[in-house]
């Protein structure tokens, strides 16, 4: 059965998204002056090798590879940063940052500081004027040392006061330490998929999440997990989410809108993910073209959790609307408009956005993105 999309809300408001893209461009330009990128051919060759290693095409180590550092810093870091913006938007829609004097942030498995840099830009974008104190945990010496360049770049951008400390440690070793610090934000970006296989992923993720919420996240804080948009990762991630939803002490803020089991985990092989456009610097565009790695849009799976009871409220329905959900597919063009798969509390349904659906008669249906919230009426 198909439904009509009557209205929608973008994951990140357009004005805020434009400001984030401006900050992103400023970051890339500042980084280039502090640490100039090598020739695009060299970076592209490194990028292909990194991609092949992580996709299982090429069996080679990636740990402490200085010969891969250029691609990590100048290609993957800037193109991965937008993945963090949507989860942060979900989290900080629930709190007011304007009067906060200090925020503590833990980036577990920080890599070169991708999630930390994205968070610094986002906090500035949301009007945070206090001090942000970062704790980065990363065992790879080569990658971890890149965070010095990243934070040097952020400070040159004259964002609010930023301080950071790098722990050269594995995640489990860090958690076994006697440190009692709790944080306002705990980021776990692209780490779980490297730590555990698919079979044990849900149970391991549930165990880790419970421990982090119990030991590392403040009662008013957030835990953000961001993972690759791969079936072998997305399905067990949302299986873990379904199990976590049963815990009364945990509030799953996003991405699912209702207190239900992920409908795709009840199927044999289907899965969902989210995507966001990645602003590309001229250098990144050149590397992408030479490596044939398309990074104009990056895909990911994510969870935003809070260590307190209660469930997020569903968006309200207006007269004639029968359900609300999130777009989880790219558009399919039809005669009457553009069709999307939409995840709702009643399962996955099909919704069609007319060619023109806004009062201003300017926004086309194919402009809707994965992650957008949409309201449905009968067709």
Secondary structure as the mmCIF struct_conf table of DSSP 4:
data_model
#
loop_
_struct_conf.conf_type_id
_struct_conf.id
_struct_conf.beg_label_comp_id
_struct_conf.beg_label_asym_id
_struct_conf.beg_label_seq_id
_struct_conf.end_label_comp_id
_struct_conf.end_label_asym_id
_struct_conf.end_label_seq_id
STRN STRN1 UNK A 2 UNK A 9
BEND BEND1 UNK A 11 UNK A 12
HELX_RH_AL_P HELX_RH_AL_P1 UNK A 14 UNK A 34
BEND BEND2 UNK A 35 UNK A 35
HELX_RH_AL_P HELX_RH_AL_P2 UNK A 40 UNK A 54
TURN_TY1_P TURN_TY1_P1 UNK A 55 UNK A 56
BEND BEND3 UNK A 57 UNK A 58
TURN_TY1_P TURN_TY1_P2 UNK A 63 UNK A 64
HELX_RH_3T_P HELX_RH_3T_P1 UNK A 66 UNK A 68
HELX_RH_AL_P HELX_RH_AL_P3 UNK A 69 UNK A 71
HELX_RH_PI_P HELX_RH_PI_P1 UNK A 72 UNK A 76
HELX_RH_AL_P HELX_RH_AL_P4 UNK A 77 UNK A 80
TURN_TY1_P TURN_TY1_P3 UNK A 81 UNK A 81
HELX_RH_AL_P HELX_RH_AL_P5 UNK A 82 UNK A 92
TURN_TY1_P TURN_TY1_P4 UNK A 93 UNK A 93
BEND BEND4 UNK A 94 UNK A 95
TURN_TY1_P TURN_TY1_P5 UNK A 98 UNK A 99
STRN STRN2 UNK A 102 UNK A 108
TURN_TY1_P TURN_TY1_P6 UNK A 109 UNK A 109
TURN_TY1_P TURN_TY1_P7 UNK A 111 UNK A 113
HELX_RH_AL_P HELX_RH_AL_P6 UNK A 114 UNK A 125
TURN_TY1_P TURN_TY1_P8 UNK A 126 UNK A 127
BEND BEND5 UNK A 130 UNK A 130
STRN STRN3 UNK A 131 UNK A 137
HELX_RH_AL_P HELX_RH_AL_P7 UNK A 141 UNK A 156
TURN_TY1_P TURN_TY1_P9 UNK A 157 UNK A 158
HELX_LH_PP_P HELX_LH_PP_P1 UNK A 159 UNK A 159
BEND BEND6 UNK A 160 UNK A 160
HELX_LH_PP_P HELX_LH_PP_P2 UNK A 161 UNK A 161
STRN STRN4 UNK A 162 UNK A 167
BEND BEND7 UNK A 169 UNK A 169
HELX_RH_AL_P HELX_RH_AL_P8 UNK A 171 UNK A 176
BEND BEND8 UNK A 177 UNK A 177
STRN STRN5 UNK A 183 UNK A 189
BEND BEND9 UNK A 190 UNK A 190
HELX_RH_AL_P HELX_RH_AL_P9 UNK A 192 UNK A 195
BEND BEND10 UNK A 196 UNK A 196
HELX_RH_AL_P HELX_RH_AL_P10 UNK A 198 UNK A 215
TURN_TY1_P TURN_TY1_P10 UNK A 216 UNK A 216
STRN STRN6 UNK A 217 UNK A 228
BEND BEND11 UNK A 229 UNK A 229
HELX_RH_AL_P HELX_RH_AL_P11 UNK A 231 UNK A 244
TURN_TY1_P TURN_TY1_P11 UNK A 245 UNK A 246
TURN_TY1_P TURN_TY1_P12 UNK A 248 UNK A 249
STRN STRN7 UNK A 251 UNK A 254
BEND BEND12 UNK A 255 UNK A 255
BEND BEND13 UNK A 257 UNK A 260
HELX_RH_3T_P HELX_RH_3T_P2 UNK A 263 UNK A 266
BEND BEND14 UNK A 267 UNK A 269
STRN STRN8 UNK A 274 UNK A 277
HELX_RH_AL_P HELX_RH_AL_P12 UNK A 282 UNK A 291
TURN_TY1_P TURN_TY1_P13 UNK A 292 UNK A 292
BEND BEND15 UNK A 296 UNK A 296
STRN STRN9 UNK A 297 UNK A 306
BEND BEND16 UNK A 307 UNK A 309
HELX_LH_PP_P HELX_LH_PP_P3 UNK A 312 UNK A 318
TURN_TY1_P TURN_TY1_P14 UNK A 319 UNK A 320
STRN STRN10 UNK A 321 UNK A 327
BEND BEND17 UNK A 329 UNK A 329
STRN STRN11 UNK A 332 UNK A 334
TURN_TY1_P TURN_TY1_P15 UNK A 335 UNK A 336
STRN STRN12 UNK A 337 UNK A 344
TURN_TY1_P TURN_TY1_P16 UNK A 345 UNK A 346
STRN STRN13 UNK A 347 UNK A 354
BEND BEND18 UNK A 355 UNK A 355
STRN STRN14 UNK A 356 UNK A 356
BEND BEND19 UNK A 358 UNK A 358
TURN_TY1_P TURN_TY1_P17 UNK A 359 UNK A 360
BEND BEND20 UNK A 361 UNK A 361
STRN STRN15 UNK A 364 UNK A 364
HELX_RH_3T_P HELX_RH_3T_P3 UNK A 365 UNK A 367
TURN_TY1_P TURN_TY1_P18 UNK A 370 UNK A 371
STRN STRN16 UNK A 373 UNK A 378
#
